[in-house]
């Protein structure tokens, strides 16, 4: 066995021995807490498809679920058009049921038909856009750089316009479509908790839709201050985060003594990890750095209540359990608290 491990590049003398004072336990590596769940097992075995470009655009809380469900069918192409019938080997003459000029296809009904073009022109006019929408790709990115409130209004207007145009009848008029769009925009404005930018453009858009201004709340200034630890004790302020959950993550820690002098500052990356793992790892690294500098009394101040409670109850994440047990042997007294001083 020793020769096999040597051939694999593993040096036995450098392997860390497991903790002899703690019982072995089974760990399900596919979940963050190490416990097996049916959901995590399904995530492992299921086949993942590529994310569609319009999912974040469509699924928004500001639009009624009924409209979103119908919009999902529209964007998936589940519409009874002549183009669909031809795909099933139906021999027929294709003409748009609205304008009776061009062939009836999905893109024609939604964007190229004269009826749809007029509807998009009216919506673009209210949104202060100089050009109408020519295809769905333009629709997805049209208000990407606008204020959060205008983005919600644009999603509501465009999705409701798609639904009204494709599922209307031959007697539908532009006024009836715009009436549905206005109702959707009004509902989105009522349901949205986002704010506008204090610009002339945003005010003109809200005026065109006959909506009241929705300004950002005034910021509240909170005074925070740092409290020095007792003498002969070092204070560790640490934090960890990830750009997603899980995604690329990192940690940082700052060490100061009772006089407020900075003893050390450290940062590091963890690769793909969750927020909780990054925060827990930040605490362990802060304690480890303080112990390496010879400090025996360590006070850790952290802002995550969940991470602090896991350390206080000795229920830390299984991925950092071994590192924490090793750090405990180097320090005599470790206090982990989430106290944030403020006035």
N, C-alpha and C positions, 0 to 999 in steps of 0.2 A: 504494500500500500504506500509506503514511504517513497519507493521508486516511482510509482505512478504519479503521485503528487508532485515529485520533483520534475518529472517530464512535462507536467502541466504548468510549471513555473511557480508552484506554491511551496513556500518555505515554512515547514512545520513549526520551527522555533519562533516564527514571527506571528503565529496565530494567537489571538486573544482567547483565553479560557472563559467559558461562560460563568455566570454568577452562581457560586455554589450554595448561596443562601436563599435562592429563589427557585421555586418549582418550575419545571418546563411547562410550556403551554402551546397549544396549537394556534397558529396565526393564519388567517385568510388574507393573503397579500393583495387581493384585488379590491379590498375595501379600506377606507381610511382608518377605521377603528380596529381592524384585525378580526372582525367577526363576520361569519358567513351569512349572507342574505341571498334570497332567490333573485332579487333585483340585480345585485352585483354579478352573480353567475350568468344571468341573461346578458348583461352588458359584455361579458367576455366572449360568449359563443355567438352572439348575433352578428350578422353581416351589416357593416356600416356603408351606407350610400353617401355619395358626395352631397354636401349641403347645397340646397337650391339658392340662387342669388336673391330671391325675393321673400324669403321666410321672415327676416327681421323687418322688412317693410310691411308685410301683411299683418302679422300677429301683433296687434297693439291693443291695449286696454281701452283706448279712447273710442273705438268703433264697436258697434253692436255685434255680438257673436253671430247673429243670423246673417248680417252682411259679410262678416269675415268668412263664414262657411261658404257662402255663395261666391265670394271673391276667390277663395281657394280653388273652387271648381273651375272658375274662369281662367285663372292663371295656369292651371293644370291642363287646360285645353279640353275639358269635359263639357263641350257645347255641341248642340245638335245643329251643325252647319252642313251645307252641301259638301264642303271639303271632307267632313267625316264620312258622309255617305259614299262619296267616291272612293274613299279608302277601303270601303267594304264591298267594292266592285259593283256599286249601283251605277247604271248607265243613265245619266240625266244631264239636262242643261242647267248650268249653275248661274244664278243671278242673285244679286244681293236683294234680300226681302225688304230693304228700306229704301235704297236709292234706285234699284233695278238697273244699274249701269254696269257695274263690274261683277266679277265672279265673287261668290259668297265664301270668303275665307275668314278665319278668326281675326287676323290682323286687319283685314279690310273693314270688318264690322266695328272693331274697337277703335281704330285710329285713322283709316283711310277713307271711310265713307264720309260724304259731305255732311250728313247728320251728326256723326261723331266729331268731325272736325269743328263744327260750330259749337258743340258742347265744350270741347277742350279749349276753344278760343275764349269762351266766356269765363271758364275757370281760370285760365291763364291771366285774363284781364283782372279778375278779382285778386289774384295772387301777385299782381304787379310783375308778371313775366311778359317779356316782349315777343316771345315765340310760343306757339302751341306745341303740344306733345305729338311727336311723330311716331313713337314706338314705345314699347314697355321699358326698354333700357333707359330711355330718357326720363320716364316716369319715376323709376326707382331712385335716380340721383338728382332730381330737379331741385329739391329743397334741402339737400344735404348740408349746405353751409348756412342755412337760415337759423333763426332762433328756435329753441325747443318747442315753443308754442306753435309757430308757423309750420314746423315739420309735422306736428300732430294734425293740424288743420289740412295740410296738403294730403296726408295719407287718407284722411276721412273723405276729402273731396274726390280724390282720384279713384279710390276703391268703390265708393258709391256710384261714381260715374260709369265705371266698367259694368257694375251690376245692372244699373238702370238701362244702359244701352243694349247690352246683350240679351237681357231678359224682358225687355219691353215688347210691345206688340206693334203692329203696323200703324195703329192710331196714336202711338206715343208722339208727343210733341217735345220740342226743345224746352218749353216752359215746364212741362211735367218732370223732365229729367233734372233740370236745374232746381226745381222745387225739392226733389229728393236729395240732391247734393246739398242744398242749404240746410235741410233738416239734419243731415249727417254732420255737417260742419258745426251747427249749433250744439248738437249732442257732444261732439268731440271737445268743444270749448268748455262745456259744463263739466265733463268728466276729467279733463286734463288738469293736472296739478303743476304743469310746467309754466314758465314765464316767457314774456316777450322781451325783446331788446328795446331799449329806450331810443328808437330811431324813427325817422320820418317814414321809412319804408314799412315798418311793422304797424305803425298807426294807420297808414293808408290801407293796408291789407285788412285790418280789423274794421275799418270804416266801410270798406267795400262789402264785407260780409255782415255789416251792422252788428258788430260785437263790441262789448266794452273792453277797455284796456285791462291787461292783466300783468302788472308790474312785479318785478322781483321784490321779495320782502327785504326790508332794510336789515343789514347785517348787525348782529349783536356782538359787541366787544366783551370778551371774557378775560379777566386778568388771571394769569397762571404764574406760579412761581415754584422754584425748586427749593426743597428743604434739605439741609445738610444732614448726614447720618451722625450718630453718636461717635465719639472718639474711639479709636482703635477698630473702626468698622469702615468698610468700603461700600459705596452705593453703586449699584449697577442699573442703568436705564437701558432697556433693550426694546427692540421691535423687529417684527418680521412681516413680510407680505408677499403676495404672488399676483401676477398679472393675469388673473383668471383663477378658477378653482376646480381642478388643479391646472397650473401652467408654470412658466418660469418664475422662480421665487428667490428670495434672498433674505438676509438678516443683517442687523447692525447693533452694536452695543457700545455704551460709553461708561467708563469707570471714573468715579470721583471720590475723593476722601472727605473727611469731616470739615476741611477748610475750603472745600469747593475746587480744589486743584484737580485738573484732569490727569488721571493716571494712565489712561490708555483709551484708544478708540479703534474699533475693529469692525470690518464688514466682510461679508462672504456670500457666495451664491450656492444654491442648493439644487439647481436644475428644475425638473418638473416636480412640484409638490403643491399641497393645499395651503391655504392661509393658516390653518390651525397647526400644521406641522412646522411651517416657517416660524410662527410665533413661539412654539414650544422649543424649537431648535435655538432660537435667539436667546431664550432664558438659559438653556444649558451652556451655550457658548459663552455668555456673559459670566456665569458662575465659574466655568472652566478657566477663562482668561484671568479672573481675579485670583483663583486658587494657584495658578501657575506663577503669579507674582508674589506669592507668599502670604496672602491674606487668608485668615481663618474665620473671621466674622464677616459675613456677606449679606447685604440687604439688596434684594432685587425689586425694583419698582416697574410695573408693567401695566399697560392699559387694557389688556384683554381679560375680561372676567372669566371666560371659559378656560383659557390657558392657565390662569392663576389657580382656579379651583382644581384643575387636574393635578397640579403640583401639590397643592395643600392636601388633597385627598389621596395622594400617591396613586393616581390613575392616569399617568402620562401615556402618550402614544407609544405603541410597541416599537416603533422605529428608533426612538431615542431612549428607550428604557436602559439599555446597556451603557450608553454614554452618561446618563444621569447617575447610575449606580457607581460608575467609576469616579465621577466628580464628587460624590458624597464622601468618598474616602479621603479626599484632600482637604476638606473644610470641616471645622468644628461646629459651626452654627450658620444655617442658611434660612433666611426669611424671604418669602415671596409674597408680595402684596400688589394690589392694583390701585392703591391710594393715589389720587391725583389732586394735588393742592391747588386751590383756586379761590377767588374772591369775587 
